[in-house]
Amino acid sequence: MPVFHRHLKHSYPRVVRGEGCWLFDDQDNAYLDGSGGALVANVGHGLHEIAHAVGRQAETVAYASGAIFSNEPVAELAAALDEVLPEPLAYSYFLCSGSEAIEASVKLARQYWRERGRVEKWKVVSRVPSYHGNTLTALSLSGREHYRAIYGPLLTDFPRVPAPDRYRRPYGPTWDGSAVIREIERQGPETVAAFLAEPVIGSSLGAMAPEPEYYQRIAEACRELGVLFIADEVMAGIGRTGRWFSFEHFGVVPDVVVCGKGLSGGYAPLSAVIASREIVETIRDGSGAFVHSQTYSHMPLTAAAGVATLRYIKANGLVEHVASMEELFFEKLAALRAHQAVGDVRGRGFLAGVELVADRESKRPFARSERVVERVAAAALANGLVVWSNAGHLENGDGDILMIGPSFTISTDEIDEIVARLARALEQTLGS
């Protein structure tokens, strides 16, 4: 019986092994993993420390229902996160994917306000473009229209505002946070449960980072208006931007943090919803239970992968290493600007976005019908380089962004190789 792959007209290389920043297929082809897959493999492939930790846990107890039991890996993982999170963030709820965790965070915000007697508060304000997952509430909150189009009748109509785009809209209400605040006020704060955002915007806007004042102003308004701030750290969290969490760059502390991807480095499906003391203790002292349950929540096996991953990152000082390498990383990536189609190179830490344009001076995008970013990514793969592509982030559906986010352990020679292979793919696809 054939595998139901996402792209049904595409032939996939069959990967058989990973080591460090490299993947190998069954034809002995080597691929430099320049994006950690989907910005997941932050500690690299084939780490025995993590693989053995998962194996040992599987031999002990791989699964026990989180509705019935607790377990040691879950307790250790919560403690490990507590060490790197600021107060008042305190309680971690473990799931399998970022989409699941976004769904749970929205349900948590809704239940929190209901427990406080504010039953009219249910709306969540998000941004366009954005991406928060493919389950229905997460997709409703996402500003990735080509993903949403066919599912329109199934989606909730949440309020959304333009995201801050330093490249195309460097000034104005999208950049200073006032658009978010005005939308909360327009909706009526008495109906708004939360504001949801990626502090450093991931693939949907190519590692776009606002000025600190943007989030500081929004966070202050949320406190005054009685709105929770949910930070989606699924892509940018767990050290990817040179801090444990990207919100740390902006001098704010959210009420809820959602993380995934790098939390286990890809060694097991794992995500977390991390909430403030006040939120969890309100529910504890009220109904006494979060009305949310999933089969693989708080699973020993996946939690063991998370514990081993965090231990490896801490023991090797990898968050600090990413911060120290950021300047060199972007200095090397800047060489890509030599190609006429590269309009911008941006990001933080080891999270970079390369925006491709048809005309650099006017910032005119390629027509979506040309499928430029898909073609460049395919050419990169043919040259033995994995990059992550994003299309359609502009209002008319155009827009091409390549994401680069290698393992934190990548060498300077391997960074040079990413640049060389991507430059070759650009030239092969679009000319010099």
DRENDREN-28745 format. One record per residue (C-alpha): x, y, z. Coordinates in steps of 0.25 Angstrom, whole numbers, padded with zeros to 4 digits, always signed. Layout:
N
XYZ;...
end
This chain:
432
+0000+0000+0000;+0006+0014-0004;+0009+0025+0006;-0001+0036+0006;+0010+0048+0004;+0006+0062+0004;+0010+0065-0010;+0004+0053-0018;+0011+0057-0031;+0025+0058-0025;+0036+0047-0023;+0043+0048-0010;+0057+0044-0007;+0057+0033+0003;+0065+0038+0015;+0073+0027+0023;+0083+0034+0032;+0086+0047+0039;+0099+0052+0045;+0101+0066+0050;+0096+0076+0039;+0095+0065+0029;+0085+0055+0023;+0087+0044+0014;+0078+0036+0005;+0078+0022+0000;+0085+0026-0013;+0097+0031-0004;+0094+0046-0007;+0097+0055+0004;+0089+0067+0008;+0093+0079+0016;+0081+0082+0025;+0081+0097+0024;+0068+0099+0031;+0067+0087+0041;+0056+0082+0032;+0044+0091+0037;+0053+0099+0046;+0053+0087+0056;+0067+0080+0057;+0073+0090+0066;+0083+0081+0072;+0086+0073+0059;+0084+0059+0054;+0089+0046+0060;+0092+0050+0074;+0094+0038+0083;+0092+0045+0096;+0077+0048+0092;+0075+0035+0084;+0079+0027+0096;+0071+0035+0106;+0059+0032+0097;+0062+0017+0096;+0064+0015+0111;+0051+0022+0113;+0044+0013+0103;+0050+0001+0111;+0044+0006+0124;+0031+0012+0120;+0028+0018+0107;+0013+0022+0109;+0004+0024+0121;-0008+0033+0120;-0007+0047+0125;-0021+0046+0130;-0017+0035+0140;-0002+0036+0143;+0009+0046+0144;+0023+0042+0141;+0038+0046+0144;+0041+0051+0130;+0030+0060+0130;+0034+0066+0144;+0048+0067+0139;+0044+0074+0126;+0035+0084+0134;+0047+0087+0143;+0057+0089+0132;+0047+0099+0125;+0045+0106+0139;+0060+0108+0140;+0060+0117+0127;+0046+0124+0128;+0044+0137+0135;+0033+0138+0145;+0021+0138+0145;+0022+0127+0135;+0021+0114+0143;+0013+0102+0138;+0016+0093+0126;+0005+0085+0119;+0012+0075+0109;+0006+0071+0095;+0011+0066+0082;+0011+0077+0072;+0011+0092+0071;-0003+0092+0065;-0008+0084+0076;-0002+0094+0086;-0008+0106+0079;-0021+0100+0080;-0019+0097+0095;-0014+0111+0098;-0027+0117+0092;-0036+0108+0100;-0028+0111+0112;-0030+0126+0110;-0045+0124+0108;-0046+0115+0120;-0038+0125+0129;-0047+0136+0126;-0059+0128+0128;-0054+0123+0141;-0053+0138+0145;-0068+0140+0141;-0064+0147+0128;-0072+0138+0119;-0073+0148+0108;-0058+0148+0105;-0055+0138+0094;-0048+0146+0082;-0033+0144+0079;-0027+0155+0071;-0016+0151+0062;-0008+0156+0050;-0007+0155+0035;+0002+0149+0030;+0004+0139+0041;+0005+0124+0043;+0000+0117+0056;-0003+0103+0051;-0012+0094+0042;-0023+0090+0052;-0036+0098+0050;-0034+0108+0061;-0020+0110+0058;-0023+0111+0044;-0034+0121+0047;-0024+0130+0054;-0013+0129+0043;-0011+0139+0032;-0007+0129+0022;-0018+0130+0012;-0015+0120+0002;-0015+0110+0013;-0029+0115+0018;-0036+0116+0005;-0043+0103+0003;-0046+0101+0018;-0053+0115+0019;-0067+0109+0023;-0060+0102+0035;-0052+0113+0040;-0056+0123+0052;-0055+0138+0048;-0045+0143+0058;-0041+0158+0056;-0027+0159+0050;-0018+0172+0047;-0006+0174+0038;+0007+0169+0043;+0019+0178+0045;+0027+0177+0032;+0040+0185+0033;+0044+0182+0019;+0031+0187+0012;+0024+0195+0022;+0035+0201+0031;+0027+0212+0038;+0012+0214+0043;+0002+0206+0051;+0006+0192+0047;+0020+0195+0052;+0017+0203+0066;+0007+0193+0071;-0005+0203+0070;-0012+0194+0059;-0013+0183+0069;-0018+0192+0081;-0028+0199+0072;-0034+0185+0068;-0035+0181+0082;-0043+0194+0085;-0051+0193+0073;-0055+0178+0076;-0058+0183+0091;-0048+0178+0101;-0059+0171+0108;-0060+0161+0097;-0045+0159+0094;-0039+0147+0102;-0024+0148+0096;-0015+0154+0086;-0006+0143+0079;+0007+0146+0072;+0020+0140+0068;+0030+0150+0075;+0040+0148+0064;+0031+0145+0052;+0035+0131+0046;+0033+0126+0032;+0021+0134+0029;+0029+0147+0028;+0043+0142+0028;+0049+0144+0042;+0043+0158+0043;+0046+0164+0056;+0039+0177+0061;+0046+0188+0070;+0044+0185+0085;+0035+0196+0086;+0024+0189+0078;+0022+0178+0088;+0025+0186+0100;+0013+0196+0096;+0004+0184+0092;+0007+0176+0105;+0004+0189+0114;-0009+0191+0106;-0013+0176+0108;-0010+0178+0123;-0019+0190+0124;-0030+0185+0115;-0031+0171+0122;-0025+0163+0110;-0016+0151+0110;-0003+0151+0102;+0000+0137+0096;+0014+0136+0090;+0015+0126+0079;+0030+0121+0080;+0028+0108+0073;+0039+0112+0062;+0047+0123+0069;+0048+0117+0083;+0057+0108+0090;+0070+0116+0086;+0067+0118+0071;+0069+0134+0072;+0081+0134+0082;+0071+0134+0094;+0064+0123+0100;+0051+0130+0095;+0049+0141+0085;+0040+0149+0094;+0053+0152+0102;+0058+0161+0091;+0047+0171+0094;+0046+0172+0109;+0033+0166+0111;+0027+0154+0118;+0015+0147+0112;+0004+0141+0120;+0005+0128+0111;+0016+0122+0103;+0014+0112+0093;+0027+0104+0088;+0030+0092+0080;+0039+0088+0068;+0053+0090+0075;+0048+0086+0089;+0051+0072+0085;+0060+0075+0073;+0052+0066+0065;+0055+0053+0073;+0041+0052+0077;+0028+0059+0074;+0027+0069+0086;+0021+0083+0089;+0017+0090+0101;+0007+0101+0106;+0014+0109+0117;+0004+0117+0126;+0006+0128+0137;+0003+0124+0151;-0009+0133+0152;-0016+0126+0140;-0014+0112+0145;-0017+0115+0159;-0030+0122+0155;-0034+0109+0149;-0029+0100+0160;-0037+0109+0170;-0049+0109+0162;-0054+0097+0154;-0041+0089+0157;-0038+0084+0143;-0034+0089+0129;-0045+0084+0120;-0035+0078+0110;-0029+0064+0108;-0021+0057+0097;-0017+0043+0096;-0002+0046+0096;-0001+0058+0105;+0009+0057+0116;+0015+0044+0110;+0028+0039+0116;+0035+0036+0103;+0034+0049+0097;+0037+0056+0110;+0050+0048+0111;+0054+0054+0097;+0051+0068+0102;+0059+0066+0115;+0071+0060+0107;+0070+0072+0097;+0070+0083+0107;+0081+0076+0115;+0090+0075+0102;+0087+0090+0099;+0090+0095+0113;+0103+0086+0115;+0109+0091+0102;+0105+0105+0103;+0098+0105+0090;+0088+0117+0093;+0100+0126+0096;+0107+0120+0084;+0096+0124+0075;+0096+0138+0080;+0111+0139+0078;+0111+0134+0064;+0099+0143+0060;+0107+0154+0054;+0116+0144+0046;+0104+0136+0041;+0097+0148+0035;+0110+0154+0030;+0112+0141+0022;+0098+0141+0017;+0099+0155+0013;+0107+0150+0001;+0094+0145-0005;+0090+0160-0008;+0100+0159-0019;+0088+0152-0027;+0078+0162-0033;+0066+0154-0028;+0070+0155-0013;+0062+0167-0008;+0065+0165+0007;+0073+0156+0017;+0068+0157+0031;+0066+0150+0044;+0071+0147+0058;+0081+0137+0063;+0081+0125+0054;+0067+0128+0049;+0068+0135+0035;+0059+0139+0024;+0063+0142+0010;+0052+0149+0002;+0052+0148-0013;+0047+0159-0022;+0046+0161-0037;+0051+0176-0036;+0060+0180-0024;+0058+0195-0025;+0043+0195-0025;+0042+0182-0017;+0032+0176-0027;+0030+0161-0024;+0030+0150-0034;+0016+0146-0039;+0011+0134-0031;+0009+0127-0044;+0024+0126-0046;+0026+0118-0033;+0039+0124-0031;+0042+0120-0017;+0038+0105-0020;+0047+0105-0032;+0059+0110-0024;+0057+0101-0012;+0056+0089-0022;+0069+0094-0029;+0076+0095-0015;+0072+0081-0012;+0077+0076-0025;+0090+0083-0021;+0090+0075-0007;+0084+0087+0001;+0071+0086+0009;+0064+0100+0011;+0050+0103+0015;+0041+0111+0006;+0029+0120+0008;+0020+0126-0002;+0009+0135-0003;+0011+0144+0009;+0006+0157+0002;-0008+0162+0001;-0010+0158-0013;-0004+0144-0011;+0010+0147-0017;+0022+0146-0009;+0034+0137-0008;+0043+0134+0004;+0054+0124+0007;+0056+0121+0022;+0070+0117+0027;+0071+0111+0041;+0082+0101+0043;+0086+0093+0055;+0093+0101+0066;+0105+0092+0064;+0108+0096+0050;+0122+0100+0046;+0127+0112+0039;+0131+0104+0027;+0117+0098+0026;+0111+0112+0027;+0119+0116+0015;+0114+0103+0008;+0100+0107+0010;+0103+0121+0004;+0110+0115-0008;+0100+0104-0011;+0088+0114-0009;+0095+0124-0018;+0097+0113-0029;+0082+0109-0028;+0078+0124-0030;+0087+0125-0042;+0082+0112-0048;+0067+0116-0046;+0067+0131-0049;+0080+0134-0056;+0092+0142-0050;
end
